[in-house]
Amino acid sequence: MKTRTALPNWSCLRNTTKLLAVSCIAFCGNMASAGTIYSNLGDGLRGYVGYEMNSTSSAFLGTAFTTTGAGVLSDIVIHGLAFTAATPVTLGLYTDNTNEPGTLLESWTTTTLPTGDPSPLTILPSVINPSLSASTQYWVVVSRPSGTIVLWSNDQGVNGGVWAGNSLTNLFHSSIGNPTPGIQLDSVPEPASATLLCLGFGALLLTKRAMLWRA
């Protein structure tokens, strides 16, 4: 007696696969859109206060901020200008150590700070990609440049001024009633999200191939 093997319900399988694929892609899209660790830049327009640094200024000018999200750092965005083209500017991201800069997480040196006013934003990609925690205080500190630069304040009414001094362990708080420098920290998509996105597209591809095979 011959045994008959039941064929799979292709319609049901196809619909289930499509549902899983769309769910994966939708989930990953939501994860990718939540990529801001901290920002006070608003619409990207500079505030009304400019913090100037030059070769005779204090050695360091910094701002402390508390993250609104967690993630692996993708880049940091600053809003500043240079009075002289190709002025080297060094910026560091630090942990907090009892309300002063602690461990250096990453540093950048750039000569591409714009010279025009209004100046566009400057994006500094992360190479080390440190992981930052939510609701945690960190520091962004700029070292004294050889030329003259200006860091524009934020345009969102986030006050707190700046910290300045000749030693990272002895900064003094200045212009407390003024807005803090405008900065933004972005995160990279989580690896799990990227994996789910690939699985979603793969499922859609398999569904399409199955449909062609059945045809």
N, C-alpha and C positions, 0 to 999 in steps of 0.2 A: 504494500500500500504506500503510495507516494505521500510524502509530507509536504504540506504547503506552508511556506513562510510568509507571514503577514508583512506587507510592505509598510514602511513608515508613513505616517500621515504628513505628507510634505507640506500641506497648507498650514497645519498647526505648527510644525517645526519652523517653517519660514516666518510665520507671524511672531513666534516666541523669540526667534533670533533677532528679528528686526527690533522688537521691543527692548531686548537686552542691549543691542547696539546703540539705539537712540538714547537709552538711559545712561550708558557709559559716556557717550559724547556730551550729553547735557550736563552730567555731573562734572566732567573735566572742564567744560566751558565755564561753569560757575567757579571752580577752583582757580582757573587761570585768571579770571577777572578780579579775584581778591588778592592782587599782587602788590599792595602798598603796605609797607611796614610802618611808615610815618610820613606825613606831609603837612606842611603849613603853607604851601605855595598857592592853593586856591586855583585861580584861572591862569596862573603863571605870570601875572603882571607883578612888577616889583612894588614893594611898599614905599613909603615916603622917607624912610631913614636909610642912609648909607653909612656903613662902618668902614672907614678908610684905614689902610695899612700901608706903610712904606718902610724904607731901610732904617729909619730912626724910631719906628714904633716899638711897642713891646714885642717881645720875641714870639708871643702866642696870642691868638684871638680865638675864642671858642664859644660854643653854645651847647647847653645841656637840653636834652629832650627826652620825653617818655614815649616809648613805642605804643602804637595803638593796635598792632598786629604782630604776629610772629612769622618767621620765614628765613630762608636762605638768601642772603643778599645778592641781588643781581647788579644793581648800580646805585650810585648816589647822584642826586641832581642838586646843583647849587646855582644861585643867581648872583653873578658878579661881573665886574668889568675891569679891564686893565688900562691904565693910562698910556702904557707903552706896549706895543705888540710883542708877543713872544716872551712876556714876563713869566719866569718860572714860579709856579705856585704849588706849595706842598700842603696837603690836607690829610688829616688822620682821623680814623674812627676808633674811639676808645670805649671800654667799659667804664662804669662808675665805681669809684673807690671812696666812699664816705664823702660824697659831694665834691669830688675832684676827679680829673681824668685818671683812669687806672691802666689796665692792660691795653696795649695797641692791638687792634684786631686787623686793621689794614690801612695802608697809606697810599696816596696817589700824588704824583707830581705831573702837572700839566703846564703847557705853554700855550694853550689854545683859548685862554680866557678872552672873550670878545672885547673889542675896544670901542664899539659904538654904543650910543645911548638913545633909545632904550636898548638894552643888551638882551640877547636871547639866553635861554637857559643852557648850562653846560652839564652834559651827562658824562660821568666818570664810571665806566664799567668795572665791576669787581672781578678780580682774578682769583683771590683766595676764597671768596664766597662763604664768609663766616655765617653761622646760624645765630639769629637774634631772637630773643624772647619777647613775648608781649608784656605790656605794662611794666617795662623795665627802663631805667634811665641809662642813657648812653651820651657820649660827647662827640661832637665834630669840632676839631681844632685846626686852625690854619696857622702855619708857621710864617714868620716874618719874611716877606719877599724882598728881592733886590730892587724892584721898582715899586710903583704905587698901584694899589688895587682898591676896589670898593666892593664890599659885600652888601647887597641890598637886603633890607628887612622883608619879612613876610607881609602879605596883604590880607591876612585873616584876623588881625587883631590879637595875635598870640604874643603877649608881652613877656618881658623877662630880660631884655637888653642883651649884653654880652659879658663874657669873662675874659680878662686880659692880664698879662704878666710876663715876666722873664723866666718863669719856671712853671712847669705843668703842675707841680705840687704846691704852688703859691699864687694862684690866680685870684684876682679881685673882681667882684661883681660891679659892673658899670652900667649906667643908663637903664636901670631896672624897669622904669616906667615905659620904656620904648619897646617896639616890637623886636622879636628875636630875628636873626638872619633867616632868610628863606631857604629851606632845604627839603629834600624828599628822598626817601629810601625805598627802593622797589625790591620785590622778592622774585625769585625764579619759581616756575611751576614745580610742585612737588613731584618726585619720581613716580609715586603711585598714580598720580593723575595722568602723567604721560603714558604709563603702562595701560591704564584703562582706556585712554584715547586710542591707542594702537589696537587694543582688543576690540573696541567698538567698530573701528574702520575695517578690521579683519573680518568681523562677523558679517558686516554688510557685504563685503566682497564675496565671502563664502555663500551668502544667500543669493547673490546675483548669479554666481556660477551654478548653483543648484537649480535655479530657475531656467538657465540656459540648457542645462543637461536634461531637465525634464521636458523642455520643449523639443 
